[in-house]
Amino acid sequence: MLNVILKDGTIIEDTYQTVTEQLPQGDVLLTFEQLDLLPEITGKKAIFVTPDVALDQLPLDVDAFFIDFAGFNDGRGYSTATLLRRYGFEGELRAVGDIFKDVLNYLKRSGFDSFTVKEGKDIEDTAKGLQDFKVPYQKSLAVTDAHYQTGKA
């Protein structure tokens, strides 16, 4: 199983399973094409969201959205997270794909709660990326109490 970094820097084991030949028990991660299986899931429900998925067709009554970053130069995942929060989604947003230390803080400020690190990267070192910036100067969805140009925390 993969490990996941939470926005506070804690590292946990991923409990979500994908559907292969039959529906697994427990927490399940579905693709957009598998949404018809939602009623059959007994554990937590998550949907894998790629940049080409129409967000207005996604059910918001799931536990998590796993938002795909196919490459570090593709920023559509940031917009997807922002839009899902604006639509009222309050569950977990997880960044998956090309995720590495330098982008964790930006992902957190965009509303992400957890991160699956790019394969081959040291997860403990990557988690340190959440500590790169201590004082936010601008408000965001995740940081509502910022002090523009004062530097006060």
C-alpha positions in Angstrom: 0.0 0.0 0.0 1.0 3.6 -0.6 1.7 6.1 2.1 -0.1 9.4 2.3 1.0 12.8 3.7 -1.7 14.7 5.6 -1.7 18.5 5.5 -0.2 18.6 9.1 2.8 16.5 7.9 1.6 13.2 9.4 2.3 10.2 7.3 -0.4 7.5 7.2 -1.1 4.3 5.2 -3.6 4.7 2.4 -6.7 2.6 3.0 -8.4 3.1 -0.4 -8.5 0.3 -2.9 -9.3 0.4 -6.6 -11.8 -1.8 -8.3 -10.3 -4.6 -10.4 -12.4 -7.6 -11.2 -14.8 -7.3 -8.2 -15.7 -4.6 -5.8 -13.4 -4.7 -2.8 -14.6 -4.4 0.8 -13.7 -1.3 2.8 -12.7 2.1 1.4 -12.9 2.3 -2.4 -11.5 4.6 -5.1 -13.6 4.8 -8.2 -13.0 6.3 -11.6 -15.6 8.5 -13.3 -16.6 5.6 -15.4 -17.3 3.5 -12.3 -19.7 5.9 -10.6 -22.6 3.4 -11.0 -20.9 1.3 -8.3 -21.2 4.0 -5.6 -24.3 2.6 -3.9 -22.6 -0.8 -3.5 -19.6 0.5 -1.5 -19.7 -0.2 2.3 -16.6 1.8 3.3 -15.5 5.3 2.4 -16.1 6.4 -1.2 -13.6 8.3 -3.3 -13.5 9.4 -6.9 -10.4 9.7 -9.0 -10.7 13.0 -11.0 -8.7 13.6 -14.1 -8.5 17.1 -15.8 -11.0 16.0 -18.5 -13.8 15.2 -16.0 -16.8 17.6 -16.0 -17.0 18.7 -12.3 -20.8 19.4 -12.6 -21.3 15.6 -13.2 -19.6 14.6 -10.0 -21.6 13.6 -6.9 -20.5 15.7 -3.9 -21.8 13.2 -1.3 -18.6 11.2 -1.3 -15.8 11.1 1.3 -12.9 12.2 -1.0 -11.7 13.3 -4.4 -8.3 12.2 -5.6 -7.2 14.8 -8.1 -4.7 13.8 -10.7 -1.6 15.8 -11.5 -0.3 14.1 -14.6 2.7 16.4 -14.7 4.1 19.2 -12.6 3.5 21.7 -15.4 -0.2 20.9 -15.5 -1.9 23.2 -13.0 -5.5 22.2 -13.7 -5.6 20.2 -10.4 -5.4 23.4 -8.4 -8.4 24.8 -10.2 -10.3 21.6 -9.8 -9.7 21.7 -6.0 -10.7 25.3 -5.8 -13.9 24.7 -7.7 -14.9 21.6 -5.7 -14.5 23.7 -2.5 -16.6 26.5 -4.0 -19.3 24.0 -4.9 -19.4 23.2 -1.2 -17.4 20.0 -1.0 -16.1 19.6 2.6 -14.5 16.1 2.4 -11.0 15.2 1.7 -9.1 16.4 -1.4 -6.1 14.4 -2.2 -3.4 15.4 -4.7 -2.0 12.4 -6.6 0.4 11.9 -9.5 3.4 14.1 -10.0 3.5 15.4 -6.4 6.8 16.4 -4.8 8.2 18.5 -2.0 8.3 21.8 -3.7 4.5 21.9 -4.4 3.0 20.7 -1.1 2.6 24.1 0.4 0.8 25.5 -2.7 -1.5 22.4 -2.8 -2.3 22.9 0.9 -3.2 26.5 0.2 -5.5 25.4 -2.6 -7.6 23.3 -0.3 -5.9 19.9 -0.4 -6.0 17.8 2.7 -3.6 15.0 1.7 -1.0 14.1 -0.8 0.3 10.8 -2.4 3.9 11.4 -3.3 5.4 10.7 -6.7 6.9 7.2 -6.9 10.6 7.1 -6.1 10.5 10.2 -3.8 11.4 10.0 -0.1 8.1 10.6 1.7 9.6 11.8 4.9 11.7 14.4 3.1 8.8 15.3 0.9 6.6 16.0 4.0 9.1 18.7 5.0 7.8 20.8 2.1 4.8 21.6 4.2 7.1 23.6 6.5 8.7 25.8 3.8 6.5 28.8 4.5 5.4 29.7 8.0 3.6 33.1 7.4 1.0 33.5 4.7 0.7 36.9 3.2 -2.4 36.2 1.1 -5.7 34.7 2.0 -6.7 31.5 0.2 -9.4 28.8 0.6 -7.3 27.1 3.2 -5.7 30.2 4.8 -8.4 32.7 5.6 -6.5 34.6 8.3 -3.4 36.0 6.5 -1.7 39.3 7.2 -0.9 41.0 3.9 2.5 42.7 4.0 2.8 42.5 7.8 4.5 39.1 8.2 2.6 38.5 11.4 1.4 34.9 12.0 
